């Protein structure tokens, strides 16, 4: 149980896919202007990460690897992720059309979101079993959600700020993102200190 908690906490804080590993930056910068959009995207990505891991882990473990086809995992994983994103898009369009409209082009781009693909591949590379992979995926999704919500708050404050002319627009957004990312570097000792990992 302690090992699963360490995997979860590490995935959320220490190895945050957006702020530490710098994966999934496109939706992070594109959909973090409003809190409801950031939250919706974070939940959608978390769901896709969890379902992608649930689908790709058995495919890799019981089909690709035993048959010497491990080299095809990236292609197969992208196809599985694309199917899951289509499912999410259909569900959002039917039940939450306002969120579907606000996410716009960024929702289909989850298919090519390197954070989702990175989670599925890193779970295998890290040698996790199925349960550990699922916990890691939940943690990575929650980390993505946390990064989106935190940065939405930062960006709402930026709208009220008056930065120098050279920093207006994208430059101040990138500087702010780097400061938020630096703050997450401080979590690296947290898990080790709490759990003695």
C-alpha positions in Angstrom: 0.0 0.0 0.0 2.9 2.4 0.9 4.4 1.8 -2.6 1.1 2.7 -4.3 0.9 5.9 -2.3 4.5 6.8 -3.2 3.7 6.2 -6.9 0.6 8.4 -6.7 2.3 11.3 -4.8 5.3 11.1 -7.1 3.1 11.2 -10.2 1.1 14.2 -9.0 3.9 16.3 -7.6 7.5 15.2 -8.1 7.2 13.9 -11.7 4.3 16.1 -12.8 4.0 15.6 -16.6 3.4 19.2 -17.4 5.5 21.1 -14.9 8.5 18.8 -14.5 8.6 16.5 -17.5 7.2 19.3 -19.9 4.8 17.0 -21.7 1.3 18.2 -22.7 2.3 21.8 -23.0 0.0 22.6 -25.9 -3.3 22.2 -23.9 -1.6 23.6 -20.8 -1.0 26.9 -22.6 -4.0 26.9 -24.8 -6.8 25.9 -22.5 -5.7 27.4 -19.2 -7.2 30.9 -19.7 -10.4 30.1 -17.9 -10.8 27.9 -14.9 -13.8 25.9 -16.2 -12.0 25.1 -19.4 -8.9 24.1 -17.6 -10.8 21.9 -15.2 -12.7 20.3 -18.0 -9.6 19.6 -20.0 -7.9 18.2 -16.9 -10.7 15.8 -16.2 -10.9 14.7 -19.9 -7.1 14.1 -20.0 -7.2 12.2 -16.7 -10.0 10.0 -18.0 -8.2 9.3 -21.2 -4.9 8.5 -19.4 -6.7 6.1 -17.1 -8.6 4.3 -19.9 -5.5 4.3 -22.2 -3.5 2.6 -19.5 -6.2 0.1 -18.8 -6.4 -0.8 -22.5 -2.7 -0.6 -23.6 -1.1 -2.4 -20.7 -2.8 -5.8 -21.5 -2.3 -5.2 -25.2 1.4 -4.8 -24.7 1.8 -7.5 -22.0 -0.3 -10.2 -23.6 -0.2 -9.5 -27.3 2.7 -7.4 -28.5 5.5 -8.4 -26.2 4.9 -12.2 -26.2 4.8 -12.2 -30.0 7.9 -10.0 -30.5 6.0 -7.0 -31.6 7.0 -4.7 -28.7 8.4 -2.2 -31.3 4.9 -1.5 -32.5 3.7 -0.2 -29.2 3.8 3.5 -30.1 1.6 3.0 -33.1 -0.9 0.7 -31.3 -1.0 3.0 -28.3 -1.8 6.0 -30.5 -4.6 4.2 -32.1 -6.1 3.1 -28.8 -5.8 6.7 -27.4 -7.4 8.1 -30.6 -10.4 5.8 -30.1 -10.7 6.8 -26.5 -10.6 10.5 -27.3 -13.4 10.0 -29.9 -15.4 8.4 -27.1 -14.8 11.3 -24.8 -15.7 13.8 -27.5 -19.0 12.0 -28.3 -19.9 11.9 -24.5 -19.0 15.6 -24.0 -20.9 16.7 -27.2 -24.0 14.8 -26.1 -24.1 15.6 -22.3 -22.0 18.7 -21.8 -22.1 20.7 -25.1 -20.9 23.9 -23.5 -17.7 22.3 -22.3 -17.3 20.6 -25.7 -17.6 23.9 -27.5 -15.2 25.7 -25.1 -12.5 23.1 -25.5 -12.7 23.4 -29.2 -9.7 22.1 -31.2 -7.9 21.1 -28.0 -10.2 18.2 -27.3 -9.3 16.2 -30.4 -5.6 17.1 -29.8 -5.7 14.9 -26.7 -5.1 12.1 -29.3 -1.6 13.5 -30.0 -1.0 14.8 -26.4 2.4 13.5 -25.6 1.5 13.4 -21.9 -1.1 10.7 -22.5 1.2 8.6 -24.7 4.1 9.3 -22.3 2.1 7.8 -19.4 1.3 4.6 -21.2 4.9 4.1 -22.4 6.6 5.1 -19.1 4.4 2.8 -17.1 5.8 -0.1 -19.1 9.4 1.3 -19.1 9.2 1.7 -15.3 8.3 -1.9 -14.9 5.0 -1.3 -13.2 2.4 -4.0 -12.9 -1.2 -3.4 -13.9 -2.3 -1.9 -10.5 0.8 0.3 -10.2 0.3 1.5 -13.8 -3.3 2.4 -13.0 -2.3 4.3 -9.9 0.5 6.0 -11.8 -2.0 7.0 -14.5 -4.5 8.5 -12.0 -1.6 10.4 -10.4 -0.4 11.7 -13.7 -3.9 12.8 -14.6 -4.4 14.5 -11.3 -1.1 16.2 -11.7 -2.2 17.4 -15.1 -5.4 18.6 -13.7 -3.6 20.4 -10.8 -1.2 22.1 -13.2 -4.1 23.3 -15.4 -6.1 24.6 -12.5 -3.1 26.3 -10.8 -2.1 27.9 -14.1 -5.6 29.1 -14.8 -5.5 30.9 -11.5 -2.1 32.4 -12.4 -3.4 33.5 -15.8 -6.4 35.2 -14.3 -4.1 37.3 -12.1 -2.0 38.1 -15.2 -5.0 39.6 -16.9 -5.3 42.1 -14.1 -1.5 42.9 -14.2 0.2 45.5 -16.2 3.6 44.0 -17.3 6.1 45.9 -19.4 5.2 46.1 -23.1 7.9 43.6 -24.1 6.4 41.0 -21.8 2.7 41.3 -22.7 1.0 38.3 -24.2 3.0 35.0 -24.7 6.2 36.1 -23.0 4.6 36.8 -19.6 2.7 33.6 -19.9 5.9 31.6 -20.5 7.7 33.4 -17.7 4.8 32.6 -15.3 4.7 29.0 -16.4 8.4 28.7 -15.7 8.0 30.1 -12.2 5.1 27.6 -11.5 7.3 24.8 -12.8 10.2 25.9 -10.6 7.9 25.7 -7.6 7.1 22.1 -8.4 10.9 21.3 -8.3 10.6 21.9 -4.5 8.4 18.8 -4.2 11.2 16.4 -5.1 12.3 16.0 -1.5 8.7 15.8 -0.2 7.9 12.2 -1.0 11.4 11.0 0.1 11.0 12.9 3.4 7.5 11.7 4.1 7.8 8.0 3.1 11.6 7.5 3.2 11.7 6.3 -0.4 
